[in-house]
Amino acid sequence: MKVTVVGAGAVGASCAEYIAIKNFASEVVLLDIKEGFAEGKAMDLMQTASLNGFDTKITGVTNDYSKTAESDICVITSGIPRKPGMTREELIGINAGIVKDVSSSLVKHSPNTIIIVVSNPMDTMAYLVHKTSGLDKNKIIGMGGALDSARFKYRLAEALGAPISDVDGMVIGGHSDTGMVPLTRLATRNSVPVSKFISEERLNQVMEDTKVGGATLTKLLGTSAWYAPGAAVSGLVQAIACDQKKMFPCSVMLNGEYGLKDICIGAPVILGRNGIEKIVELELSDAEKTHMKQSAEGVRKTNDLLEL
């Protein structure tokens, strides 16, 4: 199992680290355009192998896509990160060109690969890869919902005063501050609806805190985090590599599901060796359907800025 991660910055390096530590891949290739940067990160990570007990080989390369050949899974984290006051949507002009070039180079050397898109604005970048890469729709996955759901569960556990292992919940919709649809109605603590434990007002606060999860961290850190996105990506990669058939909310090309067509947006999917093996269509409430429709409208506005 060979995995390539493009972009050796905070998210890319964390992604490579978590994949290596889980020890399911034979090799992780870390690629960056900055001379020596990926090589240095790879060397530093390899020096943790004996300490963390993994045998995954981590290889760093500078802009040499031939070293990524025959990758089973490729992760695109490259692009400029969000800066304080910047929305994901404002990134589109620069990052669209980067993602298009990167995906083309990856597919050239690994025509059967599965691509996971992390670069923001993520839903639109996933849509761009669909329109330009030539890959089957089940082989293009946008990572957003897995991260947003992890942030949702963190806020739920905080509000409940419960261990996070007790908590389950999911976020669908667009990966943006206004587009997320946290499914508070379906959130549970050990199968019991969380509404049995906390007030509607507190639950609404959890929802709002989840939506601005990235923006909150950007204010504190100057960027929108790296540990949690890296861990979220590693979870998706492992589910595919190990054919786990696990369910994650991911940005997926819809063709009638949720009443939407020709759009990449967050919905629960089953991930296995073929990538997206099934799109799970939930029965949403009227309010959730309205929020999902509004979210899709926001994603389409950003998609319209692409030069396809």
C-alpha positions as CSV (number, residue, x, y, z in Angstrom):
1,M,0.0,0.0,0.0
2,K,1.6,3.2,-1.2
3,V,0.2,6.6,-0.1
4,T,1.2,10.0,-1.5
5,V,0.7,13.2,0.4
6,V,1.2,16.4,-1.6
7,G,2.1,19.4,0.6
8,A,4.5,18.9,3.5
9,G,3.1,21.7,5.6
10,A,1.4,21.4,8.9
11,V,-1.6,19.4,7.7
12,G,0.3,17.3,5.2
13,A,3.1,16.4,7.6
14,S,0.5,15.5,10.4
15,C,-1.3,13.4,7.8
16,A,1.9,11.5,6.9
17,E,2.7,11.1,10.6
18,Y,-0.7,9.6,11.6
19,I,-0.7,7.2,8.6
20,A,2.8,6.0,9.4
21,I,2.0,5.5,13.1
22,K,-1.1,3.4,12.2
23,N,1.3,1.1,10.3
24,F,-1.0,-0.1,7.6
25,A,0.9,1.5,4.6
26,S,4.2,0.2,3.2
27,E,5.3,3.7,2.1
28,V,4.2,7.3,2.4
29,V,5.6,9.7,-0.1
30,L,5.6,13.3,1.1
31,L,6.0,15.8,-1.8
32,D,6.4,19.6,-1.7
33,I,7.6,22.3,-4.1
34,K,9.9,23.9,-1.6
35,E,13.4,22.5,-2.0
36,G,14.4,20.0,0.7
37,F,11.3,20.7,2.8
38,A,9.6,17.4,2.3
39,E,12.9,15.5,2.6
40,G,13.5,17.2,5.9
41,K,10.1,16.4,7.2
42,A,10.4,12.8,6.1
43,M,13.7,12.4,7.8
44,D,12.4,13.9,11.0
45,L,9.4,11.6,11.0
46,M,11.5,8.5,10.2
47,Q,13.6,9.3,13.2
48,T,10.5,8.7,15.3
49,A,9.9,5.2,13.8
50,S,11.7,3.3,16.5
51,L,10.2,5.5,19.2
52,N,6.6,5.1,17.9
53,G,6.9,1.5,16.8
54,F,6.1,1.8,13.1
55,D,7.7,0.3,10.0
56,T,6.1,2.5,7.3
57,K,8.8,4.0,5.0
58,I,8.4,7.8,4.7
59,T,10.0,9.3,1.6
60,G,10.4,13.1,1.0
61,V,10.7,14.5,-2.5
62,T,10.8,18.0,-4.1
63,N,8.3,18.3,-6.9
64,D,9.2,15.0,-8.5
65,Y,5.9,13.2,-9.3
66,S,7.7,10.2,-10.8
67,K,8.4,9.2,-7.2
68,T,4.7,9.0,-6.6
69,A,4.1,6.4,-9.3
70,E,1.6,3.6,-8.6
71,S,0.2,5.3,-5.5
72,D,-2.9,3.6,-4.3
73,I,-4.2,6.7,-2.5
74,C,-3.1,10.4,-3.1
75,V,-3.9,13.2,-0.7
76,I,-3.8,16.8,-1.9
77,T,-3.2,19.3,0.9
78,S,-1.3,21.8,-1.2
79,G,-2.3,25.4,-1.6
80,I,-2.1,28.5,0.6
81,P,-3.7,28.2,4.0
82,R,-6.4,30.4,5.5
83,K,-5.1,33.5,7.2
84,P,-6.9,35.5,9.9
85,G,-10.0,37.2,8.5
86,M,-9.8,35.0,5.3
87,T,-12.7,32.7,4.3
88,R,-12.2,29.4,2.6
89,E,-13.9,30.8,-0.5
90,E,-11.3,33.6,-0.8
91,L,-8.7,31.0,-1.4
92,I,-10.2,29.8,-4.7
93,G,-8.3,31.9,-7.2
94,I,-4.9,30.6,-6.1
95,N,-5.7,27.2,-5.0
96,A,-7.7,26.1,-8.1
97,G,-4.6,26.4,-10.3
98,I,-2.5,24.5,-7.8
99,V,-5.0,21.7,-7.3
100,K,-5.6,21.2,-11.0
101,D,-1.9,20.9,-11.7
102,V,-1.3,18.6,-8.8
103,S,-4.2,16.2,-9.6
104,S,-3.1,16.1,-13.2
105,S,0.5,15.2,-12.2
106,L,-0.7,12.5,-9.8
107,V,-3.1,10.8,-12.2
108,K,-0.4,10.8,-14.9
109,H,1.8,8.6,-12.7
110,S,-0.9,6.8,-10.8
111,P,-3.9,6.4,-13.2
112,N,-5.8,4.1,-10.8
113,T,-5.3,6.1,-7.7
114,I,-8.0,7.4,-5.3
115,I,-7.6,11.1,-4.6
116,I,-8.6,12.7,-1.3
117,V,-8.9,16.5,-1.5
118,V,-8.1,18.6,1.6
119,S,-7.2,22.0,0.0
120,N,-9.7,24.8,0.5
121,P,-12.4,25.7,-0.5
122,M,-12.6,21.9,-0.3
123,D,-16.0,21.2,-1.9
124,T,-15.1,23.3,-4.9
125,M,-11.6,21.8,-5.2
126,A,-13.1,18.3,-5.1
127,Y,-15.6,19.4,-7.8
128,L,-12.6,20.7,-9.9
129,V,-10.8,17.4,-9.6
130,H,-14.0,15.6,-10.8
131,K,-14.2,17.9,-13.8
132,T,-10.5,17.8,-14.8
133,S,-8.9,14.5,-13.7
134,G,-10.8,11.9,-15.6
135,L,-11.1,9.6,-12.6
136,D,-14.3,7.8,-11.7
137,K,-16.5,9.6,-9.3
138,N,-16.0,6.9,-6.6
139,K,-12.3,7.7,-6.6
140,I,-12.5,11.4,-5.7
141,I,-13.2,12.2,-2.0
142,G,-13.3,15.6,-0.3
143,M,-12.2,15.6,3.3
144,G,-14.3,18.0,5.3
145,G,-17.2,16.3,7.0
146,A,-14.9,13.9,8.9
147,L,-13.1,16.9,10.4
148,D,-16.2,18.9,11.0
149,S,-17.9,15.9,12.7
150,A,-14.8,15.4,15.0
151,R,-15.1,19.1,16.0
152,F,-18.9,18.6,16.5
153,K,-18.3,15.6,18.8
154,Y,-15.6,17.6,20.7
155,R,-18.2,20.4,21.4
156,L,-20.9,17.9,22.3
157,A,-18.7,16.1,24.8
158,E,-17.7,19.5,26.3
159,A,-21.4,20.5,26.6
160,L,-22.4,17.1,28.1
161,G,-19.4,16.9,30.4
162,A,-19.0,13.4,29.0
163,P,-16.0,11.4,27.6
164,I,-15.8,11.8,23.9
165,S,-16.1,8.0,23.4
166,D,-19.7,8.3,24.7
167,V,-20.6,10.7,22.0
168,D,-21.6,10.3,18.3
169,G,-22.7,12.9,15.8
170,M,-22.3,13.9,12.2
171,V,-22.0,17.1,10.1
172,I,-23.1,17.1,6.5
173,G,-23.3,19.9,4.0
174,G,-20.6,22.3,2.8
175,H,-17.3,22.6,4.5
176,S,-17.6,26.3,5.3
177,D,-18.6,28.4,8.3
178,T,-22.1,29.0,6.9
179,G,-22.5,25.7,5.0
180,M,-22.1,23.1,7.7
181,V,-25.2,21.2,8.7
182,P,-24.5,19.6,12.2
183,L,-27.2,17.0,12.7
184,T,-28.0,17.8,16.3
185,R,-31.3,15.9,16.1
186,L,-29.4,12.7,15.5
187,A,-26.5,13.2,17.9
188,T,-26.4,10.7,20.7
189,R,-24.7,9.8,24.0
190,N,-24.4,6.0,24.1
191,S,-27.5,5.8,21.7
192,V,-29.5,8.3,23.9
193,P,-30.4,11.6,22.1
194,V,-28.2,14.4,23.5
195,S,-31.4,16.5,23.8
196,K,-32.2,14.3,26.9
197,F,-29.1,15.8,28.6
198,I,-28.7,19.4,27.5
199,S,-31.1,22.2,26.6
200,E,-32.0,23.3,23.1
201,E,-30.2,26.6,23.7
202,R,-27.0,24.8,24.7
203,L,-27.3,22.4,21.7
204,N,-27.7,25.4,19.4
205,Q,-24.6,26.9,20.9
206,V,-22.8,23.6,20.2
207,M,-23.9,23.8,16.6
208,E,-22.7,27.4,16.1
209,D,-19.4,26.6,17.8
210,T,-18.9,23.7,15.4
211,K,-19.6,25.9,12.4
212,V,-16.8,28.3,13.3
213,G,-14.4,25.6,14.4
214,G,-11.8,26.5,11.8
215,A,-12.2,30.2,12.1
216,T,-11.8,30.0,15.9
217,L,-8.5,28.2,15.6
218,T,-7.4,30.6,12.9
219,K,-7.8,33.5,15.3
220,L,-5.8,31.6,18.0
221,L,-3.1,30.0,15.8
222,G,-2.9,32.1,12.7
223,T,-4.0,29.0,10.7
224,S,-7.0,26.6,10.9
225,A,-5.2,23.7,12.7
226,W,-3.2,20.7,11.6
227,Y,-3.5,17.9,14.1
228,A,-7.2,17.3,13.6
229,P,-7.2,17.6,9.8
230,G,-4.3,15.2,9.6
231,A,-6.0,12.7,11.8
232,A,-9.2,13.0,9.8
233,V,-7.4,12.3,6.6
234,S,-5.6,9.3,8.1
235,G,-8.9,7.9,9.1
236,L,-10.2,8.1,5.5
237,V,-7.0,6.7,4.1
238,Q,-7.1,3.7,6.6
239,A,-10.7,3.0,5.8
240,I,-9.9,2.7,2.1
241,A,-6.5,0.9,2.4
242,C,-7.9,-1.7,4.9
243,D,-11.2,-2.0,3.1
244,Q,-13.0,-1.2,6.4
245,K,-16.4,-0.2,4.9
246,K,-16.5,2.6,7.5
247,M,-19.0,5.4,7.3
248,F,-17.7,9.0,7.1
249,P,-19.3,12.2,5.9
250,C,-17.3,13.3,2.9
251,S,-17.6,15.7,0.0
252,V,-19.0,13.5,-2.8
253,M,-20.4,14.1,-6.3
254,L,-24.1,13.8,-6.0
255,N,-26.4,12.7,-8.8
256,G,-29.9,13.1,-7.3
257,E,-29.2,12.2,-3.7
258,Y,-30.6,14.8,-1.3
259,G,-32.2,16.3,-4.3
260,L,-28.9,17.7,-5.6
261,K,-27.0,17.1,-8.9
262,D,-23.6,18.1,-10.3
263,I,-22.2,19.2,-7.0
264,C,-19.7,18.0,-4.4
265,I,-21.0,18.4,-0.9
266,G,-20.8,16.6,2.4
267,A,-22.9,13.4,2.8
268,P,-22.3,10.1,4.6
269,V,-20.5,7.5,2.5
270,I,-19.2,4.0,3.0
271,L,-15.5,3.9,2.3
272,G,-13.7,0.8,1.2
273,R,-11.0,-0.5,-1.2
274,N,-12.8,1.1,-4.1
275,G,-13.1,4.5,-2.5
276,I,-16.7,5.6,-2.2
277,E,-18.6,2.4,-2.2
278,K,-22.0,3.8,-1.3
279,I,-23.7,7.2,-0.6
280,V,-26.0,6.9,2.4
281,E,-29.1,9.0,2.0
282,L,-30.5,10.1,5.4
283,E,-34.1,11.1,6.0
284,L,-33.7,14.7,6.9
285,S,-36.2,16.9,8.7
286,D,-37.7,19.9,6.8
287,A,-35.3,22.3,8.6
288,E,-32.3,20.1,7.7
289,K,-33.4,19.9,4.1
290,T,-33.6,23.7,4.0
291,H,-30.1,24.1,5.5
292,M,-28.8,21.5,3.1
293,K,-30.3,23.4,0.1
294,Q,-28.9,26.7,1.4
295,S,-25.5,25.1,1.8
296,A,-25.6,23.8,-1.7
297,E,-26.4,27.2,-3.0
298,G,-23.3,28.6,-1.3
299,V,-21.1,25.9,-2.8
300,R,-22.5,26.5,-6.3
301,K,-21.7,30.2,-6.0
302,T,-18.1,29.3,-5.3
303,N,-18.0,26.7,-8.0
304,D,-19.2,29.3,-10.5
305,L,-15.9,31.1,-9.9
306,L,-13.9,28.2,-11.4
307,E,-12.6,28.6,-14.9
308,L,-13.4,25.1,-16.3
